Amino acid sequence: MGKDKGKKSKGKQRKLPKTKCCVSKSRCGRCPIRMLKEGTLPEGYTVKKRVLVRADGKKVSKKALQKAA
C-alpha cells in the first residue's frame, strides 16, 4: 500500500514562518509577526512591513530558512 520514504523524525520540528503576513486578525500559526513577538523566529531574521527579511539585508530563501530553523 504505502511506501516508507525513510524519513526520520527529529523529535518536535519547528514551524517555519511564512515569508509574508496574511494580515489575518487572529494571526495564523506561522505568522512572522506573531513568531517575532513570541521569540520563535529563527536567528538572524526579522519582520519589516509585514514581510520576513534577513537582518544582514540578503534575500530570504526557503532553503536557507529551513537550515536556520
mmCIF file as Biopython writes it, N, C-alpha, C and O atoms, coordinates in Angstrom:
data_model
#
loop_
_atom_site.group_PDB
_atom_site.id
_atom_site.type_symbol
_atom_site.label_atom_id
_atom_site.label_alt_id
_atom_site.label_comp_id
_atom_site.label_asym_id
_atom_site.label_entity_id
_atom_site.label_seq_id
_atom_site.pdbx_PDB_ins_code
_atom_site.Cartn_x
_atom_site.Cartn_y
_atom_site.Cartn_z
_atom_site.occupancy
_atom_site.B_iso_or_equiv
_atom_site.auth_seq_id
_atom_site.auth_asym_id
_atom_site.pdbx_PDB_model_num
ATOM 1   N N  . MET A ? 1  ? 0.818  -1.179 0.000  1.0 0.0 1  A 1 
ATOM 2   C CA . MET A ? 1  ? 0.000  0.000  0.000  1.0 0.0 1  A 1 
ATOM 3   C C  . MET A ? 1  ? 0.875  1.260  0.000  1.0 0.0 1  A 1 
ATOM 4   O O  . MET A ? 1  ? 1.215  1.780  -1.063 1.0 0.0 1  A 1 
ATOM 5   N N  . GLY A ? 2  ? 1.236  1.749  1.190  1.0 0.0 2  A 1 
ATOM 6   C CA . GLY A ? 2  ? 2.056  2.962  1.272  1.0 0.0 2  A 1 
ATOM 7   C C  . GLY A ? 2  ? 3.516  2.593  1.395  1.0 0.0 2  A 1 
ATOM 8   O O  . GLY A ? 2  ? 3.862  1.584  2.009  1.0 0.0 2  A 1 
ATOM 9   N N  . LYS A ? 3  ? 4.366  3.404  0.815  1.0 0.0 3  A 1 
ATOM 10  C CA . LYS A ? 3  ? 5.795  3.140  0.880  1.0 0.0 3  A 1 
ATOM 11  C C  . LYS A ? 3  ? 6.413  3.999  1.975  1.0 0.0 3  A 1 
ATOM 12  O O  . LYS A ? 3  ? 6.021  5.147  2.181  1.0 0.0 3  A 1 
ATOM 13  N N  . ASP A ? 4  ? 7.379  3.427  2.666  1.0 0.0 4  A 1 
ATOM 14  C CA . ASP A ? 4  ? 8.101  4.167  3.680  1.0 0.0 4  A 1 
ATOM 15  C C  . ASP A ? 4  ? 9.225  4.937  2.992  1.0 0.0 4  A 1 
ATOM 16  O O  . ASP A ? 4  ? 10.103 4.342  2.367  1.0 0.0 4  A 1 
ATOM 17  N N  . LYS A ? 5  ? 9.192  6.229  3.108  1.0 0.0 5  A 1 
ATOM 18  C CA . LYS A ? 5  ? 10.183 7.071  2.435  1.0 0.0 5  A 1 
ATOM 19  C C  . LYS A ? 5  ? 11.502 7.130  3.197  1.0 0.0 5  A 1 
ATOM 20  O O  . LYS A ? 5  ? 12.481 7.681  2.694  1.0 0.0 5  A 1 
ATOM 21  N N  . GLY A ? 6  ? 11.540 6.563  4.420  1.0 0.0 6  A 1 
ATOM 22  C CA . GLY A ? 6  ? 12.783 6.556  5.178  1.0 0.0 6  A 1 
ATOM 23  C C  . GLY A ? 6  ? 13.049 7.861  5.901  1.0 0.0 6  A 1 
ATOM 24  O O  . GLY A ? 6  ? 14.187 8.126  6.287  1.0 0.0 6  A 1 
ATOM 25  N N  . LYS A ? 7  ? 12.028 8.684  6.093  1.0 0.0 7  A 1 
ATOM 26  C CA . LYS A ? 7  ? 12.216 9.946  6.802  1.0 0.0 7  A 1 
ATOM 27  C C  . LYS A ? 7  ? 12.252 9.667  8.293  1.0 0.0 7  A 1 
ATOM 28  O O  . LYS A ? 7  ? 11.405 8.951  8.827  1.0 0.0 7  A 1 
ATOM 29  N N  . LYS A ? 8  ? 13.234 10.238 8.948  1.0 0.0 8  A 1 
ATOM 30  C CA . LYS A ? 8  ? 13.353 10.062 10.381 1.0 0.0 8  A 1 
ATOM 31  C C  . LYS A ? 8  ? 12.900 11.344 11.071 1.0 0.0 8  A 1 
ATOM 32  O O  . LYS A ? 8  ? 13.297 12.443 10.682 1.0 0.0 8  A 1 
ATOM 33  N N  . SER A ? 9  ? 12.080 11.198 12.078 1.0 0.0 9  A 1 
ATOM 34  C CA . SER A ? 9  ? 11.615 12.381 12.795 1.0 0.0 9  A 1 
ATOM 35  C C  . SER A ? 9  ? 12.688 12.806 13.787 1.0 0.0 9  A 1 
ATOM 36  O O  . SER A ? 9  ? 13.323 11.964 14.422 1.0 0.0 9  A 1 
ATOM 37  N N  . LYS A ? 10 ? 12.882 14.082 13.914 1.0 0.0 10 A 1 
ATOM 38  C CA . LYS A ? 10 ? 13.873 14.641 14.825 1.0 0.0 10 A 1 
ATOM 39  C C  . LYS A ? 10 ? 13.179 15.217 16.046 1.0 0.0 10 A 1 
ATOM 40  O O  . LYS A ? 10 ? 13.465 16.345 16.447 1.0 0.0 10 A 1 
ATOM 41  N N  . GLY A ? 11 ? 12.284 14.469 16.630 1.0 0.0 11 A 1 
ATOM 42  C CA . GLY A ? 11 ? 11.541 14.974 17.774 1.0 0.0 11 A 1 
ATOM 43  C C  . GLY A ? 11 ? 10.513 15.976 17.308 1.0 0.0 11 A 1 
ATOM 44  O O  . GLY A ? 11 ? 9.780  15.723 16.352 1.0 0.0 11 A 1 
ATOM 45  N N  . LYS A ? 12 ? 10.454 17.120 17.980 1.0 0.0 12 A 1 
ATOM 46  C CA . LYS A ? 12 ? 9.490  18.150 17.601 1.0 0.0 12 A 1 
ATOM 47  C C  . LYS A ? 12 ? 10.131 19.096 16.597 1.0 0.0 12 A 1 
ATOM 48  O O  . LYS A ? 12 ? 11.133 19.747 16.895 1.0 0.0 12 A 1 
ATOM 49  N N  . GLN A ? 13 ? 9.549  19.167 15.410 1.0 0.0 13 A 1 
ATOM 50  C CA . GLN A ? 13 ? 10.082 20.012 14.355 1.0 0.0 13 A 1 
ATOM 51  C C  . GLN A ? 13 ? 9.519  21.417 14.495 1.0 0.0 13 A 1 
ATOM 52  O O  . GLN A ? 13 ? 8.324  21.585 14.738 1.0 0.0 13 A 1 
ATOM 53  N N  . ARG A ? 14 ? 10.372 22.434 14.342 1.0 0.0 14 A 1 
ATOM 54  C CA . ARG A ? 14 ? 9.941  23.812 14.472 1.0 0.0 14 A 1 
ATOM 55  C C  . ARG A ? 14 ? 9.177  24.245 13.230 1.0 0.0 14 A 1 
ATOM 56  O O  . ARG A ? 14 ? 9.491  23.835 12.113 1.0 0.0 14 A 1 
ATOM 57  N N  . LYS A ? 15 ? 8.173  25.079 13.446 1.0 0.0 15 A 1 
ATOM 58  C CA . LYS A ? 15 ? 7.407  25.599 12.318 1.0 0.0 15 A 1 
ATOM 59  C C  . LYS A ? 15 ? 8.195  26.720 11.667 1.0 0.0 15 A 1 
ATOM 60  O O  . LYS A ? 15 ? 8.793  27.552 12.348 1.0 0.0 15 A 1 
ATOM 61  N N  . LEU A ? 16 ? 8.190  26.734 10.338 1.0 0.0 16 A 1 
ATOM 62  C CA . LEU A ? 16 ? 8.851  27.798 9.601  1.0 0.0 16 A 1 
ATOM 63  C C  . LEU A ? 16 ? 7.885  28.954 9.412  1.0 0.0 16 A 1 
ATOM 64  O O  . LEU A ? 16 ? 6.701  28.734 9.157  1.0 0.0 16 A 1 
ATOM 65  N N  . PRO A ? 17 ? 8.369  30.181 9.534  1.0 0.0 17 A 1 
ATOM 66  C CA . PRO A ? 17 ? 7.468  31.309 9.317  1.0 0.0 17 A 1 
ATOM 67  C C  . PRO A ? 17 ? 7.165  31.508 7.839  1.0 0.0 17 A 1 
ATOM 68  O O  . PRO A ? 17 ? 7.959  31.134 6.975  1.0 0.0 17 A 1 
ATOM 69  N N  . LYS A ? 18 ? 6.013  32.098 7.558  1.0 0.0 18 A 1 
ATOM 70  C CA . LYS A ? 18 ? 5.684  32.470 6.185  1.0 0.0 18 A 1 
ATOM 71  C C  . LYS A ? 18 ? 6.591  33.627 5.785  1.0 0.0 18 A 1 
ATOM 72  O O  . LYS A ? 18 ? 7.139  34.311 6.650  1.0 0.0 18 A 1 
ATOM 73  N N  . THR A ? 19 ? 6.753  33.854 4.483  1.0 0.0 19 A 1 
ATOM 74  C CA . THR A ? 19 ? 7.594  34.959 4.034  1.0 0.0 19 A 1 
ATOM 75  C C  . THR A ? 19 ? 6.837  36.281 4.055  1.0 0.0 19 A 1 
ATOM 76  O O  . THR A ? 19 ? 7.455  37.345 4.092  1.0 0.0 19 A 1 
ATOM 77  N N  . LYS A ? 20 ? 5.498  36.229 4.033  1.0 0.0 20 A 1 
ATOM 78  C CA . LYS A ? 20 ? 4.663  37.427 4.114  1.0 0.0 20 A 1 
ATOM 79  C C  . LYS A ? 20 ? 3.514  37.169 5.070  1.0 0.0 20 A 1 
ATOM 80  O O  . LYS A ? 20 ? 2.985  36.059 5.134  1.0 0.0 20 A 1 
ATOM 81  N N  . CYS A ? 21 ? 3.131  38.192 5.809  1.0 0.0 21 A 1 
ATOM 82  C CA . CYS A ? 21 ? 1.992  38.080 6.712  1.0 0.0 21 A 1 
ATOM 83  C C  . CYS A ? 21 ? 0.707  38.099 5.887  1.0 0.0 21 A 1 
ATOM 84  O O  . CYS A ? 21 ? 0.576  38.873 4.939  1.0 0.0 21 A 1 
ATOM 85  N N  . CYS A ? 22 ? -0.243 37.232 6.264  1.0 0.0 22 A 1 
ATOM 86  C CA . CYS A ? 22 ? -1.502 37.160 5.520  1.0 0.0 22 A 1 
ATOM 87  C C  . CYS A ? 22 ? -2.534 38.161 6.057  1.0 0.0 22 A 1 
ATOM 88  O O  . CYS A ? 22 ? -3.667 38.181 5.577  1.0 0.0 22 A 1 
ATOM 89  N N  . VAL A ? 23 ? -2.173 38.971 7.021  1.0 0.0 23 A 1 
ATOM 90  C CA . VAL A ? 23 ? -2.992 40.032 7.617  1.0 0.0 23 A 1 
ATOM 91  C C  . VAL A ? 23 ? -4.263 39.470 8.262  1.0 0.0 23 A 1 
ATOM 92  O O  . VAL A ? 23 ? -5.284 40.156 8.327  1.0 0.0 23 A 1 
ATOM 93  N N  . SER A ? 24 ? -4.200 38.243 8.729  1.0 0.0 24 A 1 
ATOM 94  C CA . SER A ? 24 ? -5.319 37.653 9.445  1.0 0.0 24 A 1 
ATOM 95  C C  . SER A ? 24 ? -5.407 38.300 10.822 1.0 0.0 24 A 1 
ATOM 96  O O  . SER A ? 24 ? -4.387 38.464 11.493 1.0 0.0 24 A 1 
ATOM 97  N N  . LYS A ? 25 ? -6.586 38.663 11.242 1.0 0.0 25 A 1 
ATOM 98  C CA . LYS A ? 25 ? -6.760 39.338 12.531 1.0 0.0 25 A 1 
ATOM 99  C C  . LYS A ? 25 ? -6.351 38.426 13.692 1.0 0.0 25 A 1 
ATOM 100 O O  . LYS A ? 25 ? -5.812 38.899 14.692 1.0 0.0 25 A 1 
ATOM 101 N N  . SER A ? 26 ? -6.606 37.131 13.561 1.0 0.0 26 A 1 
ATOM 102 C CA . SER A ? 26 ? -6.297 36.207 14.649 1.0 0.0 26 A 1 
ATOM 103 C C  . SER A ? 26 ? -4.838 35.723 14.624 1.0 0.0 26 A 1 
ATOM 104 O O  . SER A ? 26 ? -4.414 35.039 15.555 1.0 0.0 26 A 1 
ATOM 105 N N  . ARG A ? 27 ? -4.078 36.053 13.607 1.0 0.0 27 A 1 
ATOM 106 C CA . ARG A ? 27 ? -2.676 35.666 13.433 1.0 0.0 27 A 1 
ATOM 107 C C  . ARG A ? 27 ? -2.512 34.145 13.370 1.0 0.0 27 A 1 
ATOM 108 O O  . ARG A ? 27 ? -2.645 33.453 14.379 1.0 0.0 27 A 1 
ATOM 109 N N  . CYS A ? 28 ? -2.226 33.646 12.190 1.0 0.0 28 A 1 
ATOM 110 C CA . CYS A ? 28 ? -2.088 32.214 11.971 1.0 0.0 28 A 1 
ATOM 111 C C  . CYS A ? 28 ? -0.859 31.673 12.715 1.0 0.0 28 A 1 
ATOM 112 O O  . CYS A ? 28 ? -0.061 32.446 13.244 1.0 0.0 28 A 1 
ATOM 113 N N  . GLY A ? 29 ? -0.718 30.377 12.749 1.0 0.0 29 A 1 
ATOM 114 C CA . GLY A ? 29 ? 0.360  29.734 13.494 1.0 0.0 29 A 1 
ATOM 115 C C  . GLY A ? 29 ? 1.749  30.001 12.954 1.0 0.0 29 A 1 
ATOM 116 O O  . GLY A ? 29 ? 2.723  29.902 13.700 1.0 0.0 29 A 1 
ATOM 117 N N  . ARG A ? 30 ? 1.868  30.336 11.682 1.0 0.0 30 A 1 
ATOM 118 C CA . ARG A ? 30 ? 3.173  30.577 11.071 1.0 0.0 30 A 1 
ATOM 119 C C  . ARG A ? 30 ? 3.417  32.053 10.767 1.0 0.0 30 A 1 
ATOM 120 O O  . ARG A ? 30 ? 4.337  32.386 10.020 1.0 0.0 30 A 1 
ATOM 121 N N  . CYS A ? 31 ? 2.613  32.927 11.330 1.0 0.0 31 A 1 
ATOM 122 C CA . CYS A ? 31 ? 2.716  34.360 11.056 1.0 0.0 31 A 1 
ATOM 123 C C  . CYS A ? 31 ? 4.074  34.897 11.536 1.0 0.0 31 A 1 
ATOM 124 O O  . CYS A ? 31 ? 4.427  34.702 12.699 1.0 0.0 31 A 1 
ATOM 125 N N  . PRO A ? 32 ? 4.835  35.566 10.669 1.0 0.0 32 A 1 
ATOM 126 C CA . PRO A ? 32 ? 6.140  36.086 11.086 1.0 0.0 32 A 1 
ATOM 127 C C  . PRO A ? 32 ? 6.026  37.147 12.185 1.0 0.0 32 A 1 
ATOM 128 O O  . PRO A ? 32 ? 6.927  37.268 13.015 1.0 0.0 32 A 1 
ATOM 129 N N  . ILE A ? 33 ? 4.943  37.909 12.200 1.0 0.0 33 A 1 
ATOM 130 C CA . ILE A ? 33 ? 4.753  38.936 13.236 1.0 0.0 33 A 1 
ATOM 131 C C  . ILE A ? 33 ? 4.549  38.269 14.595 1.0 0.0 33 A 1 
ATOM 132 O O  . ILE A ? 33 ? 5.141  38.686 15.591 1.0 0.0 33 A 1 
ATOM 133 N N  . ARG A ? 34 ? 3.713  37.237 14.631 1.0 0.0 34 A 1 
ATOM 134 C CA . ARG A ? 34 ? 3.461  36.528 15.877 1.0 0.0 34 A 1 
ATOM 135 C C  . ARG A ? 34 ? 4.723  35.823 16.367 1.0 0.0 34 A 1 
ATOM 136 O O  . ARG A ? 34 ? 5.021  35.834 17.562 1.0 0.0 34 A 1 
ATOM 137 N N  . MET A ? 35 ? 5.462  35.211 15.443 1.0 0.0 35 A 1 
ATOM 138 C CA . MET A ? 35 ? 6.686  34.498 15.812 1.0 0.0 35 A 1 
ATOM 139 C C  . MET A ? 35 ? 7.752  35.458 16.322 1.0 0.0 35 A 1 
ATOM 140 O O  . MET A ? 35 ? 8.520  35.108 17.218 1.0 0.0 35 A 1 
ATOM 141 N N  . LEU A ? 36 ? 7.808  36.663 15.765 1.0 0.0 36 A 1 
ATOM 142 C CA . LEU A ? 36 ? 8.753  37.676 16.236 1.0 0.0 36 A 1 
ATOM 143 C C  . LEU A ? 36 ? 8.415  38.091 17.664 1.0 0.0 36 A 1 
ATOM 144 O O  . LEU A ? 36 ? 9.302  38.222 18.507 1.0 0.0 36 A 1 
ATOM 145 N N  . LYS A ? 37 ? 7.129  38.295 17.927 1.0 0.0 37 A 1 
ATOM 146 C CA . LYS A ? 37 ? 6.676  38.702 19.255 1.0 0.0 37 A 1 
ATOM 147 C C  . LYS A ? 37 ? 6.950  37.615 20.298 1.0 0.0 37 A 1 
ATOM 148 O O  . LYS A ? 37 ? 7.354  37.914 21.421 1.0 0.0 37 A 1 
ATOM 149 N N  . GLU A ? 38 ? 6.727  36.351 19.919 1.0 0.0 38 A 1 
ATOM 150 C CA . GLU A ? 38 ? 6.952  35.234 20.838 1.0 0.0 38 A 1 
ATOM 151 C C  . GLU A ? 38 ? 8.423  34.887 20.992 1.0 0.0 38 A 1 
ATOM 152 O O  . GLU A ? 38 ? 8.808  34.229 21.959 1.0 0.0 38 A 1 
ATOM 153 N N  . GLY A ? 39 ? 9.249  35.323 20.048 1.0 0.0 39 A 1 
ATOM 154 C CA . GLY A ? 39 ? 10.674 34.999 20.097 1.0 0.0 39 A 1 
ATOM 155 C C  . GLY A ? 39 ? 11.009 33.669 19.456 1.0 0.0 39 A 1 
ATOM 156 O O  . GLY A ? 39 ? 12.082 33.121 19.708 1.0 0.0 39 A 1 
ATOM 157 N N  . THR A ? 40 ? 10.114 33.132 18.629 1.0 0.0 40 A 1 
ATOM 158 C CA . THR A ? 40 ? 10.357 31.847 17.973 1.0 0.0 40 A 1 
ATOM 159 C C  . THR A ? 40 ? 10.841 31.996 16.537 1.0 0.0 40 A 1 
ATOM 160 O O  . THR A ? 40 ? 11.007 31.002 15.830 1.0 0.0 40 A 1 
ATOM 161 N N  . LEU A ? 41 ? 11.065 33.224 16.105 1.0 0.0 41 A 1 
ATOM 162 C CA . LEU A ? 41 ? 11.591 33.471 14.757 1.0 0.0 41 A 1 
ATOM 163 C C  . LEU A ? 41 ? 13.052 33.000 14.723 1.0 0.0 41 A 1 
ATOM 164 O O  . LEU A ? 41 ? 13.786 33.239 15.682 1.0 0.0 41 A 1 
ATOM 165 N N  . PRO A ? 42 ? 13.496 32.332 13.636 1.0 0.0 42 A 1 
ATOM 166 C CA . PRO A ? 42 ? 14.893 31.875 13.573 1.0 0.0 42 A 1 
ATOM 167 C C  . PRO A ? 42 ? 15.884 33.016 13.742 1.0 0.0 42 A 1 
ATOM 168 O O  . PRO A ? 42 ? 15.588 34.167 13.419 1.0 0.0 42 A 1 
ATOM 169 N N  . GLU A ? 43 ? 17.052 32.685 14.249 1.0 0.0 43 A 1 
ATOM 170 C CA . GLU A ? 43 ? 18.115 33.658 14.499 1.0 0.0 43 A 1 
ATOM 171 C C  . GLU A ? 43 ? 18.535 34.337 13.192 1.0 0.0 43 A 1 
ATOM 172 O O  . GLU A ? 43 ? 18.717 33.663 12.178 1.0 0.0 43 A 1 
ATOM 173 N N  . GLY A ? 44 ? 18.688 35.647 13.209 1.0 0.0 44 A 1 
ATOM 174 C CA . GLY A ? 44 ? 19.126 36.388 12.034 1.0 0.0 44 A 1 
ATOM 175 C C  . GLY A ? 44 ? 18.002 36.864 11.133 1.0 0.0 44 A 1 
ATOM 176 O O  . GLY A ? 44 ? 18.265 37.414 10.063 1.0 0.0 44 A 1 
ATOM 177 N N  . TYR A ? 45 ? 16.760 36.667 11.537 1.0 0.0 45 A 1 
ATOM 178 C CA . TYR A ? 45 ? 15.605 37.095 10.751 1.0 0.0 45 A 1 
ATOM 179 C C  . TYR A ? 45 ? 14.784 38.106 11.541 1.0 0.0 45 A 1 
ATOM 180 O O  . TYR A ? 45 ? 14.752 38.066 12.771 1.0 0.0 45 A 1 
ATOM 181 N N  . THR A ? 46 ? 14.123 39.008 10.828 1.0 0.0 46 A 1 
ATOM 182 C CA . THR A ? 46 ? 13.240 39.994 11.440 1.0 0.0 46 A 1 
ATOM 183 C C  . THR A ? 46 ? 12.081 40.269 10.486 1.0 0.0 46 A 1 
ATOM 184 O O  . THR A ? 46 ? 12.030 39.712 9.389  1.0 0.0 46 A 1 
ATOM 185 N N  . VAL A ? 47 ? 11.156 41.121 10.901 1.0 0.0 47 A 1 
ATOM 186 C CA . VAL A ? 47 ? 9.986  41.436 10.088 1.0 0.0 47 A 1 
ATOM 187 C C  . VAL A ? 47 ? 9.927  42.944 9.878  1.0 0.0 47 A 1 
ATOM 188 O O  . VAL A ? 47 ? 9.995  43.718 10.832 1.0 0.0 47 A 1 
ATOM 189 N N  . LYS A ? 48 ? 9.801  43.349 8.619  1.0 0.0 48 A 1 
ATOM 190 C CA . LYS A ? 48 ? 9.644  44.759 8.274  1.0 0.0 48 A 1 
ATOM 191 C C  . LYS A ? 48 ? 8.490  44.879 7.293  1.0 0.0 48 A 1 
ATOM 192 O O  . LYS A ? 48 ? 8.466  44.206 6.262  1.0 0.0 48 A 1 
ATOM 193 N N  . LYS A ? 49 ? 7.537  45.735 7.618  1.0 0.0 49 A 1 
ATOM 194 C CA . LYS A ? 49 ? 6.361  45.966 6.776  1.0 0.0 49 A 1 
ATOM 195 C C  . LYS A ? 49 ? 5.645  44.660 6.442  1.0 0.0 49 A 1 
ATOM 196 O O  . LYS A ? 49 ? 5.280  44.419 5.291  1.0 0.0 49 A 1 
ATOM 197 N N  . ARG A ? 50 ? 5.446  43.815 7.465  1.0 0.0 50 A 1 
ATOM 198 C CA . ARG A ? 50 ? 4.753  42.533 7.367  1.0 0.0 50 A 1 
ATOM 199 C C  . ARG A ? 50 ? 5.444  41.522 6.451  1.0 0.0 50 A 1 
ATOM 200 O O  . ARG A ? 50 ? 4.810  40.553 6.034  1.0 0.0 50 A 1 
ATOM 201 N N  . VAL A ? 51 ? 6.722  41.718 6.127  1.0 0.0 51 A 1 
ATOM 202 C CA . VAL A ? 51 ? 7.470  40.804 5.273  1.0 0.0 51 A 1 
ATOM 203 C C  . VAL A ? 51 ? 8.689  40.302 6.047  1.0 0.0 51 A 1 
ATOM 204 O O  . VAL A ? 51 ? 9.373  41.084 6.707  1.0 0.0 51 A 1 
ATOM 205 N N  . LEU A ? 52 ? 8.957  39.005 5.967  1.0 0.0 52 A 1 
ATOM 206 C CA . LEU A ? 52 ? 10.109 38.411 6.615  1.0 0.0 52 A 1 
ATOM 207 C C  . LEU A ? 52 ? 11.378 38.820 5.874  1.0 0.0 52 A 1 
ATOM 208 O O  . LEU A ? 52 ? 11.459 38.652 4.657  1.0 0.0 52 A 1 
ATOM 209 N N  . VAL A ? 53 ? 12.371 39.354 6.585  1.0 0.0 53 A 1 
ATOM 210 C CA . VAL A ? 53 ? 13.637 39.766 5.981  1.0 0.0 53 A 1 
ATOM 211 C C  . VAL A ? 53 ? 14.789 39.258 6.841  1.0 0.0 53 A 1 
ATOM 212 O O  . VAL A ? 53 ? 14.616 38.952 8.021  1.0 0.0 53 A 1 
ATOM 213 N N  . ARG A ? 54 ? 15.955 39.175 6.232  1.0 0.0 54 A 1 
ATOM 214 C CA . ARG A ? 54 ? 17.146 38.799 6.984  1.0 0.0 54 A 1 
ATOM 215 C C  . ARG A ? 54 ? 17.772 40.044 7.572  1.0 0.0 54 A 1 
ATOM 216 O O  . ARG A ? 54 ? 17.690 41.126 6.990  1.0 0.0 54 A 1 
ATOM 217 N N  . ALA A ? 55 ? 18.390 39.893 8.710  1.0 0.0 55 A 1 
ATOM 218 C CA . ALA A ? 55 ? 18.987 41.026 9.408  1.0 0.0 55 A 1 
ATOM 219 C C  . ALA A ? 55 ? 20.171 41.609 8.639  1.0 0.0 55 A 1 
ATOM 220 O O  . ALA A ? 55 ? 20.451 42.802 8.757  1.0 0.0 55 A 1 
ATOM 221 N N  . ASP A ? 56 ? 20.873 40.783 7.852  1.0 0.0 56 A 1 
ATOM 222 C CA . ASP A ? 56 ? 22.035 41.274 7.102  1.0 0.0 56 A 1 
ATOM 223 C C  . ASP A ? 56 ? 21.667 41.868 5.749  1.0 0.0 56 A 1 
ATOM 224 O O  . ASP A ? 56 ? 22.547 42.330 5.024  1.0 0.0 56 A 1 
ATOM 225 N N  . GLY A ? 57 ? 20.380 41.864 5.393  1.0 0.0 57 A 1 
ATOM 226 C CA . GLY A ? 57 ? 19.927 42.511 4.168  1.0 0.0 57 A 1 
ATOM 227 C C  . GLY A ? 57 ? 19.843 41.613 2.956  1.0 0.0 57 A 1 
ATOM 228 O O  . GLY A ? 57 ? 19.390 42.059 1.902  1.0 0.0 57 A 1 
ATOM 229 N N  . LYS A ? 58 ? 20.266 40.351 3.064  1.0 0.0 58 A 1 
ATOM 230 C CA . LYS A ? 58 ? 20.192 39.435 1.929  1.0 0.0 58 A 1 
ATOM 231 C C  . LYS A ? 58 ? 18.767 38.945 1.743  1.0 0.0 58 A 1 
ATOM 232 O O  . LYS A ? 58 ? 17.923 39.112 2.623  1.0 0.0 58 A 1 
ATOM 233 N N  . LYS A ? 59 ? 18.498 38.327 0.572  1.0 0.0 59 A 1 
ATOM 234 C CA . LYS A ? 59 ? 17.158 37.822 0.280  1.0 0.0 59 A 1 
ATOM 235 C C  . LYS A ? 59 ? 16.847 36.595 1.129  1.0 0.0 59 A 1 
ATOM 236 O O  . LYS A ? 59 ? 17.736 35.825 1.493  1.0 0.0 59 A 1 
ATOM 237 N N  . VAL A ? 60 ? 15.572 36.436 1.430  1.0 0.0 60 A 1 
ATOM 238 C CA . VAL A ? 60 ? 15.100 35.279 2.190  1.0 0.0 60 A 1 
ATOM 239 C C  . VAL A ? 60 ? 14.764 34.168 1.212  1.0 0.0 60 A 1 
ATOM 240 O O  . VAL A ? 60 ? 13.968 34.362 0.292  1.0 0.0 60 A 1 
ATOM 241 N N  . SER A ? 61 ? 15.373 32.995 1.412  1.0 0.0 61 A 1 
ATOM 242 C CA . SER A ? 61 ? 15.034 31.840 0.596  1.0 0.0 61 A 1 
ATOM 243 C C  . SER A ? 61 ? 14.525 30.746 1.521  1.0 0.0 61 A 1 
ATOM 244 O O  . SER A ? 61 ? 14.957 30.643 2.669  1.0 0.0 61 A 1 
ATOM 245 N N  . LYS A ? 62 ? 13.615 29.939 1.023  1.0 0.0 62 A 1 
ATOM 246 C CA . LYS A ? 62 ? 13.033 28.878 1.847  1.0 0.0 62 A 1 
ATOM 247 C C  . LYS A ? 62 ? 14.083 27.854 2.250  1.0 0.0 62 A 1 
ATOM 248 O O  . LYS A ? 62 ? 14.015 27.294 3.345  1.0 0.0 62 A 1 
ATOM 249 N N  . LYS A ? 63 ? 15.051 27.604 1.381  1.0 0.0 63 A 1 
ATOM 250 C CA . LYS A ? 63 ? 16.101 26.636 1.678  1.0 0.0 63 A 1 
ATOM 251 C C  . LYS A ? 63 ? 16.972 27.113 2.837  1.0 0.0 63 A 1 
ATOM 252 O O  . LYS A ? 63 ? 17.282 26.340 3.744  1.0 0.0 63 A 1 
ATOM 253 N N  . ALA A ? 64 ? 17.363 28.380 2.808  1.0 0.0 64 A 1 
ATOM 254 C CA . ALA A ? 64 ? 18.166 28.958 3.880  1.0 0.0 64 A 1 
ATOM 255 C C  . ALA A ? 64 ? 17.354 29.055 5.173  1.0 0.0 64 A 1 
ATOM 256 O O  . ALA A ? 64 ? 17.901 28.912 6.266  1.0 0.0 64 A 1 
ATOM 257 N N  . LEU A ? 65 ? 16.073 29.293 5.045  1.0 0.0 65 A 1 
ATOM 258 C CA . LEU A ? 65 ? 15.192 29.400 6.202  1.0 0.0 65 A 1 
ATOM 259 C C  . LEU A ? 65 ? 15.064 28.055 6.907  1.0 0.0 65 A 1 
ATOM 260 O O  . LEU A ? 65 ? 15.002 28.003 8.135  1.0 0.0 65 A 1 
ATOM 261 N N  . GLN A ? 66 ? 15.025 26.965 6.138  1.0 0.0 66 A 1 
ATOM 262 C CA . GLN A ? 66 ? 14.948 25.635 6.733  1.0 0.0 66 A 1 
ATOM 263 C C  . GLN A ? 66 ? 16.215 25.313 7.505  1.0 0.0 66 A 1 
ATOM 264 O O  . GLN A ? 66 ? 16.153 24.687 8.563  1.0 0.0 66 A 1 
ATOM 265 N N  . LYS A ? 67 ? 17.374 25.737 6.986  1.0 0.0 67 A 1 
ATOM 266 C CA . LYS A ? 67 ? 18.635 25.490 7.675  1.0 0.0 67 A 1 
ATOM 267 C C  . LYS A ? 67 ? 18.716 26.289 8.969  1.0 0.0 67 A 1 
ATOM 268 O O  . LYS A ? 67 ? 19.254 25.812 9.968  1.0 0.0 67 A 1 
ATOM 269 N N  . ALA A ? 68 ? 18.173 27.520 8.948  1.0 0.0 68 A 1 
ATOM 270 C CA . ALA A ? 68 ? 18.217 28.379 10.128 1.0 0.0 68 A 1 
ATOM 271 C C  . ALA A ? 68 ? 17.301 27.858 11.226 1.0 0.0 68 A 1 
ATOM 272 O O  . ALA A ? 68 ? 17.588 28.015 12.413 1.0 0.0 68 A 1 
ATOM 273 N N  . ALA A ? 69 ? 16.204 27.240 10.825 1.0 0.0 69 A 1 
ATOM 274 C CA . ALA A ? 69 ? 15.239 26.730 11.824 1.0 0.0 69 A 1 
ATOM 275 C C  . ALA A ? 69 ? 15.703 25.391 12.298 1.0 0.0 69 A 1 
ATOM 276 O O  . ALA A ? 69 ? 15.050 24.773 13.139 1.0 0.0 69 A 1 
#
